[in-house]
Amino acid sequence: MSLQNSKSANPKVGFVSLGCPKALVDSERILTQLKVEGYDLVPSYDDADVVVVNTCGFIDSAVAESLDAIGEAMAENGKVIVTGCLGKREDVIREAHPGVLSISGPQDYASVMGAVHHALPPRHDPFVDLVPRRAVDTGSDIGVKLTPKHYAYLKISEGCNHRCSFCIIPSMRGDLVSRPVDQVLREAEKLAMGGVKELLVISQDTSAYGVDLRYAEREWRGKAYQTRMKALCEGLSELGLWTRLHYVYPYPHVDDVIPLMAEGRLLPYLDIPFQHASPRILRLMKRPGAVDKTLERIQRWRDTCPEITIRSTFIVGFPGETDAEFESLLDFLEEAQLDRVGAFAYSPVEGAKANDLPDPVPEEVKQERLARFMELQADISTAKLEAKVGTTQRCLVDALDGELAIARSMADAPEIDGLVQIQNGFEAGLRPGEFVDVAIMGSDEHDLYGEVAFED
């Protein structure tokens, strides 16, 4: 827990934020409302009058981490309000920590604020109490950010209409609820005015954006835009920022945004979770299963935009996965030559339909398959990064570390991808949030190394 401190007499709230970027955006909205209502955000349990813990509950390890965080807050402070995905499983929280003050689910900002008000009433200020306060649940205004100043997550929808058999997100976050496109574009515009250089578009299913609103048209900057992924990307491209797409479900209309990448209007980067390559396993997962068409599409994307970076995630050891089906996954990986890949050994999640499937894979087999999968991908990643040695890459500086500047190229999303270490970054006077061209001189399995490419 590390937030700004205050010596004022205002009521003080500590905050612990766990989970994915979507949960981080929820935390930002709650923190913004706390600030608006006169609460101070403090960096330690000792300074806090009450502590809010925003939890994750997607997989068992996340549940354990959330329960541990709640337990630590209870031990160190004693007044704890719990929200987030694990809040949907109140019985689990109450069994472990019966003394928590309140429990609410994700995006339930009103319940969080109500619990804070009950435990810690806001300080009365006659000069501002009559001023209308921002409605936090709109998400349309910019307030407290938990990311560095130069990049921000832009959440375009909540929930998901899919029922993947390994996933319980819909039971926690509900069905798809898209934000109107003009609201998203106004938020992005304000972020740009505030110094943001990179937008990371997130949702549970970015490809499905607007389907629940029947792609309704809204106006922004005097032009009509549909509430649809491509139209949103066209609008965001007007801001001149790096715009990076995450959590893109492999619908056919994903093809429509690739030309925007080729034109330089959208970062040539696609985060698209394929999950597996066996048609039978994909059907058991309730995921799209046309693997041959997937490989054809990847090739078409590269033909249209040769610079495209494709990131994906996979699950190995799914119930019923045979040796032959795992080998087909390795064959897919070899042929697809994806740039960035994450993989997980299947782990049963309470409430997931996949738990009822027959023929579970033994744990030792799952781990052996995961190791083989990641070894192959490491070879692919190493070769792809080696191919960039001798090129010049446009990079965004994240931080300084001694003589080095730590940056990311267009192929690197924060936290999940690699880095570009600029050897003469301090000497060149680089600062976080600056763009710079870097001459790439070396590479390893994950990262690139180079120097500022000075003009002759």
C-alpha positions in Angstrom: 0.0 0.0 0.0 1.8 3.2 -1.2 -0.2 6.3 -1.7 0.3 10.0 -1.0 0.4 11.1 2.6 -1.3 14.0 4.3 -0.9 15.8 7.6 -4.4 17.4 7.4 -7.3 16.7 9.7 -9.3 15.0 7.0 -10.4 11.4 7.5 -7.7 9.1 6.2 -8.1 6.0 4.0 -5.5 3.4 3.1 -6.0 1.4 -0.1 -4.7 -1.9 -1.4 -5.3 -2.7 -5.1 -4.9 -6.2 -6.4 -5.6 -8.0 -9.7 -5.7 -7.1 -13.4 -5.7 -3.7 -15.1 -9.5 -3.7 -15.2 -9.5 -3.9 -11.4 -6.8 -1.1 -11.3 -9.2 1.2 -13.2 -11.9 0.4 -10.6 -9.4 1.3 -7.9 -8.6 4.6 -9.7 -12.3 5.5 -9.8 -12.9 4.8 -6.1 -9.7 6.7 -5.1 -10.9 9.7 -7.2 -14.3 9.7 -5.4 -12.5 9.5 -2.1 -10.4 12.5 -3.0 -13.4 14.5 -4.2 -15.2 13.9 -0.9 -12.3 15.2 1.1 -10.7 12.0 2.2 -6.9 11.8 2.4 -5.1 8.8 0.9 -2.4 7.5 3.2 0.5 5.1 2.6 0.5 3.0 5.7 -1.9 1.0 7.9 -0.9 3.0 10.9 -1.9 6.3 9.3 -5.3 5.0 8.0 -8.6 5.3 9.8 -10.0 2.6 7.5 -8.5 0.4 4.8 -10.1 -0.6 1.5 -8.9 -3.8 -0.2 -9.8 -4.2 -3.9 -9.5 -8.0 -4.5 -9.0 -10.4 -7.3 -10.8 -13.8 -7.4 -10.1 -15.3 -10.9 -7.9 -18.2 -10.0 -7.0 -20.0 -6.8 -3.7 -18.2 -6.4 -5.4 -14.8 -6.7 -8.0 -15.8 -4.1 -5.2 -16.7 -1.7 -3.4 -13.5 -2.4 -6.5 -11.5 -1.8 -7.3 -13.3 1.5 -3.8 -12.7 2.6 -4.0 -9.0 1.9 -7.3 -8.8 3.8 -5.7 -10.6 6.7 -2.7 -8.3 6.8 -5.0 -5.2 6.7 -7.1 -6.7 9.6 -4.0 -7.5 11.6 -2.3 -4.1 11.0 -5.4 -1.8 11.1 -8.5 -3.7 12.0 -11.0 -1.6 10.0 -11.3 -3.2 6.6 -13.7 -2.7 3.7 -13.5 -5.4 0.9 -14.5 -4.9 -2.7 -13.7 -6.4 -6.1 -14.1 -9.8 -7.8 -13.6 -11.9 -4.6 -16.4 -9.9 -3.1 -18.8 -12.0 -5.2 -17.8 -14.9 -2.9 -18.7 -13.3 0.4 -18.9 -16.6 2.2 -15.2 -17.3 1.4 -14.2 -13.9 2.8 -16.4 -14.1 5.9 -15.1 -17.6 6.8 -11.5 -16.4 6.7 -12.1 -12.9 8.1 -15.5 -12.5 9.8 -14.6 -9.0 11.2 -14.4 -7.1 7.9 -16.8 -4.1 7.9 -18.3 -4.5 4.4 -18.0 -6.7 1.3 -19.1 -5.7 -2.2 -18.4 -6.9 -5.7 -16.5 -5.4 -8.7 -17.6 -1.9 -10.0 -19.9 -1.5 -7.0 -18.5 2.0 -6.2 -21.7 3.1 -4.4 -21.4 0.3 -1.9 -17.8 1.0 -1.3 -18.4 4.7 -0.7 -21.4 3.9 1.5 -19.2 1.6 3.7 -16.6 4.3 3.9 -19.2 6.9 4.9 -20.5 4.6 7.6 -17.1 3.7 9.0 -15.6 7.1 8.6 -18.0 10.0 7.8 -16.5 12.7 5.6 -15.4 15.9 7.3 -18.1 18.7 7.1 -16.9 21.7 5.0 -19.6 24.4 4.7 -17.7 26.0 1.8 -17.9 23.0 -0.5 -20.7 20.8 0.8 -23.2 22.5 -1.5 -21.0 21.9 -4.6 -22.2 18.9 -6.7 -19.8 16.1 -6.5 -18.7 13.9 -9.4 -20.7 10.7 -10.0 -17.9 8.1 -9.9 -19.8 5.4 -11.7 -19.8 7.2 -15.0 -16.0 6.8 -15.3 -16.0 9.8 -17.6 -13.7 12.1 -15.7 -10.0 11.8 -14.9 -8.9 11.7 -11.3 -6.4 9.6 -9.4 -4.2 7.4 -11.5 -2.2 4.4 -10.3 0.0 4.2 -13.5 2.9 6.5 -14.4 1.9 9.9 -15.8 2.7 8.9 -19.4 0.5 5.9 -19.9 -3.0 4.9 -18.8 -5.5 2.1 -19.0 -8.7 3.0 -20.9 -11.5 0.7 -19.9 -14.2 0.6 -22.6 -16.6 -1.9 -21.2 -17.5 -4.2 -18.2 -18.4 -7.8 -18.2 -18.5 -10.5 -20.9 -21.1 -12.4 -22.9 -19.0 -15.5 -23.4 -19.1 -18.5 -21.2 -15.7 -20.0 -21.6 -15.7 -23.2 -19.5 -12.6 -22.3 -17.6 -13.6 -18.8 -16.7 -15.9 -17.4 -13.9 -15.5 -13.7 -14.8 -19.1 -13.3 -16.1 -20.4 -14.6 -12.7 -18.3 -11.8 -11.1 -18.6 -8.9 -13.5 -21.8 -9.8 -15.3 -22.6 -9.6 -19.0 -21.1 -7.1 -21.4 -21.9 -3.4 -20.7 -20.2 -1.1 -23.1 -19.4 2.6 -22.4 -20.8 4.9 -25.1 -18.1 5.8 -27.6 -18.2 9.5 -27.1 -17.7 9.0 -23.3 -14.6 6.9 -24.0 -13.2 9.4 -26.5 -13.7 12.3 -24.1 -11.9 10.4 -21.4 -9.0 9.6 -23.8 -8.9 13.3 -24.8 -8.6 14.4 -21.2 -5.9 11.8 -20.6 -3.9 13.2 -23.6 -4.3 16.7 -22.2 -3.0 15.5 -18.9 0.3 14.2 -20.4 -0.6 10.6 -21.3 1.4 9.4 -24.3 0.1 5.8 -24.4 -3.4 4.4 -24.0 -3.9 0.7 -23.2 -7.4 -0.2 -24.3 -8.8 -2.9 -22.0 -12.1 -4.8 -21.3 -13.1 -8.4 -20.9 -13.7 -8.6 -24.6 -12.5 -5.7 -26.6 -13.8 -7.2 -29.9 -17.4 -7.2 -28.6 -17.4 -3.5 -27.8 -20.7 -1.9 -28.5 -22.7 -5.0 -29.4 -25.0 -4.5 -26.4 -25.6 -0.9 -27.5 -26.3 -2.1 -31.1 -23.3 0.0 -32.1 -25.1 3.3 -31.4 -23.7 6.4 -33.0 -22.5 9.2 -30.8 -20.8 12.5 -31.7 -17.3 13.6 -30.7 -15.4 16.6 -32.1 -18.2 17.2 -34.6 -18.1 13.7 -36.1 -20.3 10.7 -35.6 -18.7 7.5 -34.4 -20.3 4.1 -33.9 -19.9 2.4 -30.6 -17.7 -0.3 -32.2 -14.1 -1.3 -32.0 -12.9 0.0 -35.3 -14.7 3.3 -35.0 -13.3 3.7 -31.5 -9.8 3.1 -32.8 -10.4 5.6 -35.6 -11.4 8.2 -33.0 -8.5 7.4 -30.7 -6.1 7.7 -33.6 -7.0 11.4 -33.9 -5.3 12.1 -30.5 -1.8 11.2 -31.8 -1.0 8.8 -28.9 0.2 5.3 -28.9 -2.9 3.2 -28.7 -2.5 -0.5 -27.8 -5.3 -3.1 -27.9 -5.7 -5.7 -25.2 -8.0 -8.7 -24.6 -9.2 -8.9 -28.3 -11.4 -11.9 -28.9 -10.7 -13.5 -32.3 -13.8 -12.3 -34.2 -13.5 -11.9 -38.0 -13.9 -8.1 -37.7 -10.6 -7.9 -35.9 -9.2 -7.9 -39.4 -10.7 -4.5 -39.9 -8.3 -2.7 -37.5 -5.1 -4.1 -39.1 -5.0 -1.5 -41.9 -5.1 1.2 -39.1 -1.9 -0.3 -37.7 -0.3 -0.4 -41.2 -1.1 3.3 -41.6 0.5 4.2 -38.3 -2.8 5.3 -36.7 -2.8 2.4 -34.2 0.1 0.6 -32.6 0.9 -2.5 -34.6 0.2 -4.7 -31.5 -2.6 -7.2 -30.9 -3.2 -9.0 -27.6 -5.5 -11.9 -28.7 -5.8 -14.9 -26.4 -6.0 -18.1 -28.6 -5.9 -20.4 -25.5 -5.2 -23.6 -27.5 -4.8 -25.1 -31.0 -6.7 -28.4 -30.8 -10.3 -28.0 -32.2 -11.7 -30.5 -29.7 -10.0 -28.8 -26.7 -11.2 -25.4 -28.0 -14.8 -26.7 -28.2 -14.5 -28.0 -24.6 -13.3 -24.5 -23.6 -16.2 -23.0 -25.6 -13.7 -21.0 -27.6 -13.5 -20.5 -31.4 -12.0 -23.6 -33.0 -11.0 -23.0 -36.6 -7.2 -23.3 -36.1 -6.4 -23.5 -39.8 -8.2 -20.2 -40.4 -6.4 -18.7 -37.4 -3.1 -19.4 -39.0 -4.3 -18.0 -42.3 -5.5 -14.8 -40.5 -2.2 -14.4 -38.7 -0.4 -14.5 -42.1 -2.9 -12.0 -43.6 -2.3 -9.7 -40.7 1.4 -9.9 -41.3 1.0 -9.4 -45.0 -1.0 -6.2 -44.3 1.1 -4.9 -41.5 4.6 -6.6 -41.4 5.5 -4.8 -38.2 2.6 -6.2 -36.2 3.4 -7.8 -32.8 1.0 -10.6 -31.8 0.7 -11.4 -28.1 -1.3 -14.4 -26.9 -2.0 -16.6 -23.9 -2.6 -20.4 -23.8 -3.7 -23.0 -21.3 -1.9 -26.4 -21.2 -3.1 -29.5 -19.4 -6.8 -28.6 -19.9 -9.1 -31.6 -18.8 -9.0 -34.3 -21.5 -5.9 -32.9 -23.3 -4.1 -35.8 -24.9 -0.5 -36.1 -25.8 -1.4 -35.7 -29.4 -3.4 -32.6 -28.7 -0.6 -31.1 -26.8 1.8 -31.8 -29.7 -0.6 -30.1 -32.0 -0.4 -27.0 -29.7 3.4 -27.1 -30.0 3.1 -27.4 -33.8 0.8 -24.4 -33.9 3.2 -22.4 -31.8 6.0 -23.3 -34.2 4.0 -22.3 -37.2 2.4 -19.2 -35.8 5.7 -17.7 -34.6 4.0 -15.4 -32.1 6.0 -12.6 -30.7 4.9 -12.6 -27.1 3.3 -15.6 -25.3 2.0 -16.3 -21.8 1.0 -19.8 -20.7 -0.7 -21.4 -17.7 -1.1 -24.9 -16.5 -4.8 -25.5 -16.1 -6.0 -25.0 -12.5 -9.5 -25.7 -11.4 -11.4 -22.6 -10.4 -14.4 -22.9 -8.1 -17.5 -22.4 -10.1 -16.0 -23.1 -13.5 -17.8 -25.6 -15.8 -14.5 -27.1 -16.9 -14.1 -28.7 -13.4 -16.8 -31.2 -14.4 -15.0 -32.4 -17.5 -13.6 -36.0 -17.5 -10.0 -37.1 -17.7 -8.1 -34.4 -15.7 -4.5 -34.2 -16.6 -2.1 -35.2 -13.7 -0.3 -32.2 -12.2 3.2 -33.5 -13.0 2.1 -33.9 -16.7 0.7 -30.4 -16.8 3.9 -29.0 -15.4 6.0 -31.0 -17.9 3.9 -29.7 -20.8 4.1 -26.2 -19.5 7.9 -26.4 -19.4 8.1 -27.8 -22.9 5.7 -25.1 -24.2 7.7 -22.2 -22.6 11.0 -23.7 -23.8 9.8 -23.6 -27.4 8.4 -20.1 -27.0 11.7 -18.9 -25.5 13.5 -20.1 -28.6 11.0 -18.3 -30.8 11.2 -15.1 -28.8 15.0 -15.1 -28.7 15.1 -15.4 -32.5 12.6 -12.7 -33.0 14.5 -10.3 -30.8 17.8 -11.2 -32.4 16.3 -10.1 -35.7 15.8 -6.6 -34.3 19.6 -6.1 -33.6 20.8 -3.5 -36.0 17.5 -1.8 -36.4 16.2 1.5 -34.9 13.2 1.2 -32.7 10.9 4.0 -31.6 10.6 3.7 -27.8 8.8 5.3 -24.9 10.9 5.9 -21.7 9.4 4.5 -18.5 12.2 5.2 -15.9 15.8 5.9 -15.3 18.1 3.4 -13.5 21.6 4.8 -13.0 23.1 5.4 -16.4 20.3 3.4 -18.1 17.0 4.5 -19.4 14.4 1.8 -19.2 12.0 2.0 -22.1 9.5 0.1 -24.2 9.2 -0.3 -28.0 5.9 -0.4 -29.9 6.1 -4.2 -29.4 6.1 -4.0 -25.5 3.1 -3.4 -23.3 3.9 -2.4 -19.7 4.2 -5.1 -17.0 3.7 -8.1 -19.4 6.2 -7.7 -22.2 9.9 -7.0 -22.5 12.0 -3.8 -22.1 14.5 -1.8 -24.0 17.5 -0.8 -21.9 19.1 2.3 -23.3 22.7 2.3 -22.2 23.4 6.0 -22.6 20.0 7.1 -21.4 21.2 9.3 -18.6 23.9 10.8 -20.7 21.4 11.7 -23.4 19.2 13.4 -20.8 16.2 11.2 -21.3 13.2 11.5 -19.0 10.2 9.3 -18.3 7.4 9.9 -20.8 9.7 10.9 -23.7 9.8 9.2 -27.1 13.2 8.4 -28.5 14.7 6.4 -31.4 17.0 3.7 -30.1 19.7 1.9 -32.2 19.4 -1.8 -31.1 22.8 -3.4 -30.3 21.9 -6.6 -28.5 19.1 -8.8 -27.2 18.3 -11.8 -25.0 15.2 -13.9 -24.5 13.0 -11.1 -23.3 14.7 -7.6 -23.8 16.6 -5.4 -26.2 19.7 -3.3 -25.5 20.8 -0.2 -27.4 21.8 3.4 -27.4 20.1 6.7 -28.4 20.2 7.0 -32.2 21.6 10.5 -32.6 21.1 12.2 -35.9 24.3 12.8 -37.9 
